[in-house]
């Protein structure tokens, strides 16, 4: 929200978020119950001309400029070796912890989360299922198709149970500045409604 308030481009919003992350860190419970459950965050940041994925681990972060096609995030780190911006100590910290030897190609998701990045888009899970649904419609995604994807319960994108999806947003950002941007938000706690 502060990125939206303080920046007029996606790139500037990225800078706002990483500056705040550096100054204040992150944290807080992800549930209203008394169970302590926290995780780090991922962000899709877009304007009319460009889009970025920002992923964080503590105060460390990596950002990937989206150059085309489709891109999704979902409860796991997904930036691998295409890192366009990074925390200045990202790699040194990983080396100091013994997570990366400094020799092989640096893979943010594999290093900071121990995810098998070769299996991210093939093993069943929200990230993989979102990736498949987006690629199924690649080149012809409309706001209606995005709403369908965000309503999908079978894939786990629209979660039910202990962790529930409580809202979704679809934005249409035409590149032509004379056309208005349109934003759709769910009006109920369940995007399927």
MILUMKOL-15554 format. One record per residue (C-alpha): residue number from 1; residue in three letters; x, y negated, z negated. Coordinates in nm, 3 decimals. Last residue first. Layout:
<recs>
REC / resi / resn / px / py / pz
REC / NUM / ala / X / Y / Z;
...
</recs>
This chain:
<recs>
REC / resi / resn / px / py / pz
REC / 193 / unk / -1.890 / 1.561 / 0.526;
REC / 192 / unk / -1.591 / 1.781 / 0.616;
REC / 191 / unk / -1.363 / 1.504 / 0.485;
REC / 190 / unk / -1.477 / 1.590 / 0.128;
REC / 189 / unk / -1.462 / 1.311 / -0.132;
REC / 188 / unk / -1.719 / 1.110 / 0.065;
REC / 187 / unk / -1.694 / 0.803 / 0.286;
REC / 186 / unk / -1.402 / 0.932 / 0.489;
REC / 185 / unk / -1.200 / 0.653 / 0.645;
REC / 184 / unk / -1.187 / 0.545 / 1.011;
REC / 183 / unk / -0.952 / 0.268 / 1.121;
REC / 182 / unk / -0.975 / 0.077 / 1.450;
REC / 181 / unk / -0.702 / -0.151 / 1.585;
REC / 180 / unk / -0.836 / -0.422 / 1.814;
REC / 179 / unk / -0.725 / -0.464 / 2.176;
REC / 178 / unk / -0.543 / -0.785 / 2.276;
REC / 177 / unk / -0.213 / -0.653 / 2.139;
REC / 176 / unk / -0.198 / -0.368 / 2.394;
REC / 175 / unk / -0.026 / -0.077 / 2.222;
REC / 174 / unk / -0.360 / 0.049 / 2.092;
REC / 173 / unk / -0.353 / 0.161 / 1.727;
REC / 172 / unk / -0.637 / 0.406 / 1.657;
REC / 171 / unk / -0.631 / 0.509 / 1.293;
REC / 170 / unk / -0.773 / 0.822 / 1.130;
REC / 169 / unk / -0.799 / 0.843 / 0.753;
REC / 168 / unk / -0.878 / 1.131 / 0.521;
REC / 167 / unk / -1.007 / 1.163 / 0.168;
REC / 166 / unk / -1.024 / 1.380 / -0.139;
REC / 165 / unk / -0.850 / 1.694 / -0.019;
REC / 164 / unk / -0.880 / 1.927 / -0.312;
REC / 163 / unk / -0.624 / 2.098 / -0.530;
REC / 162 / unk / -0.782 / 2.341 / -0.773;
REC / 161 / unk / -1.028 / 2.460 / -0.508;
REC / 160 / unk / -1.071 / 2.325 / -0.158;
REC / 159 / unk / -0.817 / 2.185 / 0.086;
REC / 158 / unk / -0.893 / 2.016 / 0.419;
REC / 157 / unk / -0.561 / 2.092 / 0.585;
REC / 156 / unk / -0.578 / 2.449 / 0.456;
REC / 155 / unk / -0.593 / 2.589 / 0.807;
REC / 154 / unk / -0.935 / 2.746 / 0.746;
REC / 153 / unk / -1.069 / 2.418 / 0.602;
REC / 152 / unk / -1.036 / 2.203 / 0.913;
REC / 151 / unk / -1.190 / 1.860 / 0.849;
REC / 150 / unk / -0.860 / 1.678 / 0.921;
REC / 149 / unk / -0.829 / 1.862 / 1.254;
REC / 148 / unk / -1.185 / 1.773 / 1.355;
REC / 147 / unk / -1.124 / 1.408 / 1.261;
REC / 146 / unk / -0.810 / 1.409 / 1.474;
REC / 145 / unk / -1.011 / 1.554 / 1.765;
REC / 144 / unk / -1.272 / 1.276 / 1.728;
REC / 143 / unk / -1.000 / 1.007 / 1.717;
REC / 142 / unk / -0.869 / 1.143 / 2.045;
REC / 141 / unk / -0.571 / 1.368 / 2.110;
REC / 140 / unk / -0.521 / 1.451 / 2.477;
REC / 139 / unk / -0.145 / 1.470 / 2.523;
REC / 138 / unk / -0.094 / 1.736 / 2.256;
REC / 137 / unk / -0.428 / 1.904 / 2.173;
REC / 136 / unk / -0.292 / 2.250 / 2.084;
REC / 135 / unk / 0.023 / 2.078 / 1.956;
REC / 134 / unk / -0.177 / 1.896 / 1.688;
REC / 133 / unk / -0.352 / 2.216 / 1.577;
REC / 132 / unk / -0.026 / 2.412 / 1.567;
REC / 131 / unk / 0.162 / 2.146 / 1.366;
REC / 130 / unk / -0.130 / 2.118 / 1.125;
REC / 129 / unk / -0.122 / 2.496 / 1.076;
REC / 128 / unk / 0.253 / 2.493 / 1.016;
REC / 127 / unk / 0.239 / 2.210 / 0.765;
REC / 126 / unk / -0.063 / 2.354 / 0.585;
REC / 125 / unk / 0.084 / 2.702 / 0.559;
REC / 124 / unk / 0.136 / 3.013 / 0.770;
REC / 123 / unk / 0.498 / 3.061 / 0.873;
REC / 122 / unk / 0.585 / 2.957 / 1.229;
REC / 121 / unk / 0.647 / 2.582 / 1.222;
REC / 120 / unk / 0.855 / 2.581 / 0.903;
REC / 119 / unk / 1.035 / 2.909 / 0.984;
REC / 118 / unk / 1.364 / 2.768 / 1.120;
REC / 117 / unk / 1.357 / 2.511 / 0.839;
REC / 116 / unk / 1.394 / 2.778 / 0.571;
REC / 115 / unk / 1.313 / 2.539 / 0.288;
REC / 114 / unk / 1.579 / 2.496 / 0.019;
REC / 113 / unk / 1.422 / 2.165 / -0.076;
REC / 112 / unk / 1.696 / 1.902 / -0.054;
REC / 111 / unk / 1.938 / 2.083 / 0.175;
REC / 110 / unk / 1.693 / 2.266 / 0.401;
REC / 109 / unk / 1.470 / 1.962 / 0.444;
REC / 108 / unk / 1.761 / 1.721 / 0.500;
REC / 107 / unk / 1.958 / 1.937 / 0.745;
REC / 106 / unk / 2.322 / 1.824 / 0.768;
REC / 105 / unk / 2.518 / 2.004 / 1.040;
REC / 104 / unk / 2.780 / 2.232 / 0.886;
REC / 103 / unk / 3.098 / 2.094 / 0.733;
REC / 102 / unk / 3.001 / 1.875 / 0.437;
REC / 101 / unk / 2.943 / 2.185 / 0.225;
REC / 100 / unk / 2.582 / 2.107 / 0.140;
REC / 99 / unk / 2.385 / 2.196 / -0.175;
REC / 98 / unk / 2.691 / 2.198 / -0.401;
REC / 97 / unk / 2.549 / 1.921 / -0.622;
REC / 96 / unk / 2.831 / 1.680 / -0.530;
REC / 95 / unk / 2.781 / 1.762 / -0.161;
REC / 94 / unk / 2.410 / 1.680 / -0.178;
REC / 93 / unk / 2.492 / 1.352 / -0.353;
REC / 92 / unk / 2.748 / 1.267 / -0.085;
REC / 91 / unk / 2.493 / 1.339 / 0.189;
REC / 90 / unk / 2.220 / 1.109 / 0.057;
REC / 89 / unk / 2.450 / 0.834 / -0.077;
REC / 88 / unk / 2.354 / 0.562 / 0.176;
REC / 87 / unk / 1.987 / 0.668 / 0.168;
REC / 86 / unk / 1.901 / 0.762 / 0.523;
REC / 85 / unk / 1.795 / 0.626 / 0.860;
REC / 84 / unk / 1.760 / 0.798 / 1.199;
REC / 83 / unk / 1.773 / 1.156 / 1.075;
REC / 82 / unk / 1.709 / 1.426 / 1.333;
REC / 81 / unk / 1.865 / 1.723 / 1.148;
REC / 80 / unk / 1.563 / 1.843 / 0.947;
REC / 79 / unk / 1.284 / 1.610 / 0.844;
REC / 78 / unk / 1.001 / 1.836 / 0.726;
REC / 77 / unk / 1.004 / 1.810 / 0.348;
REC / 76 / unk / 0.699 / 1.978 / 0.204;
REC / 75 / unk / 0.346 / 1.885 / 0.103;
REC / 74 / unk / 0.219 / 1.817 / 0.454;
REC / 73 / unk / 0.365 / 1.595 / 0.723;
REC / 72 / unk / 0.282 / 1.579 / 1.093;
REC / 71 / unk / 0.434 / 1.479 / 1.425;
REC / 70 / unk / 0.306 / 1.482 / 1.781;
REC / 69 / unk / 0.475 / 1.397 / 2.109;
REC / 68 / unk / 0.700 / 1.096 / 2.122;
REC / 67 / unk / 1.004 / 0.925 / 1.969;
REC / 66 / unk / 0.903 / 0.944 / 1.604;
REC / 65 / unk / 1.176 / 0.765 / 1.410;
REC / 64 / unk / 1.296 / 0.992 / 1.131;
REC / 63 / unk / 1.364 / 0.869 / 0.781;
REC / 62 / unk / 1.561 / 1.032 / 0.500;
REC / 61 / unk / 1.539 / 0.966 / 0.128;
REC / 60 / unk / 1.715 / 0.984 / -0.206;
REC / 59 / unk / 1.567 / 0.818 / -0.515;
REC / 58 / unk / 1.402 / 1.143 / -0.623;
REC / 57 / unk / 1.355 / 1.341 / -0.305;
REC / 56 / unk / 1.186 / 1.135 / -0.038;
REC / 55 / unk / 1.053 / 1.170 / 0.314;
REC / 54 / unk / 0.984 / 0.889 / 0.560;
REC / 53 / unk / 0.830 / 0.965 / 0.899;
REC / 52 / unk / 0.836 / 0.671 / 1.135;
REC / 51 / unk / 0.612 / 0.536 / 1.411;
REC / 50 / unk / 0.652 / 0.272 / 1.678;
REC / 49 / unk / 0.479 / 0.014 / 1.895;
REC / 48 / unk / 0.127 / -0.045 / 1.765;
REC / 47 / unk / 0.227 / 0.025 / 1.403;
REC / 46 / unk / 0.302 / 0.348 / 1.223;
REC / 45 / unk / 0.426 / 0.484 / 0.890;
REC / 44 / unk / 0.369 / 0.851 / 0.809;
REC / 43 / unk / 0.487 / 0.903 / 0.451;
REC / 42 / unk / 0.629 / 1.191 / 0.250;
REC / 41 / unk / 0.649 / 1.208 / -0.126;
REC / 40 / unk / 0.816 / 1.386 / -0.412;
REC / 39 / unk / 0.629 / 1.619 / -0.642;
REC / 38 / unk / 0.464 / 1.613 / -0.982;
REC / 37 / unk / 0.247 / 1.851 / -1.179;
REC / 36 / unk / 0.201 / 1.823 / -1.555;
REC / 35 / unk / -0.125 / 1.988 / -1.655;
REC / 34 / unk / -0.333 / 1.743 / -1.860;
REC / 33 / unk / -0.583 / 1.704 / -1.580;
REC / 32 / unk / -0.592 / 1.395 / -1.355;
REC / 31 / unk / -0.349 / 1.556 / -1.115;
REC / 30 / unk / -0.043 / 1.435 / -0.925;
REC / 29 / unk / 0.130 / 1.319 / -1.242;
REC / 28 / unk / 0.372 / 1.034 / -1.211;
REC / 27 / unk / 0.702 / 0.990 / -1.045;
REC / 26 / unk / 0.902 / 0.766 / -0.822;
REC / 25 / unk / 1.212 / 0.554 / -0.844;
REC / 24 / unk / 1.177 / 0.187 / -0.943;
REC / 23 / unk / 1.453 / -0.007 / -0.764;
REC / 22 / unk / 1.565 / 0.248 / -0.505;
REC / 21 / unk / 1.207 / 0.358 / -0.433;
REC / 20 / unk / 1.097 / -0.005 / -0.404;
REC / 19 / unk / 1.372 / -0.074 / -0.150;
REC / 18 / unk / 1.284 / 0.249 / 0.033;
REC / 17 / unk / 0.918 / 0.144 / 0.057;
REC / 16 / unk / 0.986 / -0.211 / 0.172;
REC / 15 / unk / 1.237 / -0.093 / 0.436;
REC / 14 / unk / 0.987 / 0.158 / 0.578;
REC / 13 / unk / 0.727 / -0.120 / 0.587;
REC / 12 / unk / 0.974 / -0.330 / 0.790;
REC / 11 / unk / 1.013 / -0.047 / 1.043;
REC / 10 / unk / 0.638 / 0.002 / 1.067;
REC / 9 / unk / 0.587 / -0.366 / 1.143;
REC / 8 / unk / 0.412 / -0.657 / 0.966;
REC / 7 / unk / 0.543 / -0.586 / 0.619;
REC / 6 / unk / 0.451 / -0.691 / 0.265;
REC / 5 / unk / 0.093 / -0.573 / 0.221;
REC / 4 / unk / 0.115 / -0.259 / 0.430;
REC / 3 / unk / 0.441 / -0.156 / 0.262;
REC / 2 / unk / 0.285 / -0.237 / -0.075;
REC / 1 / unk / 0.000 / 0.000 / 0.000;
</recs>
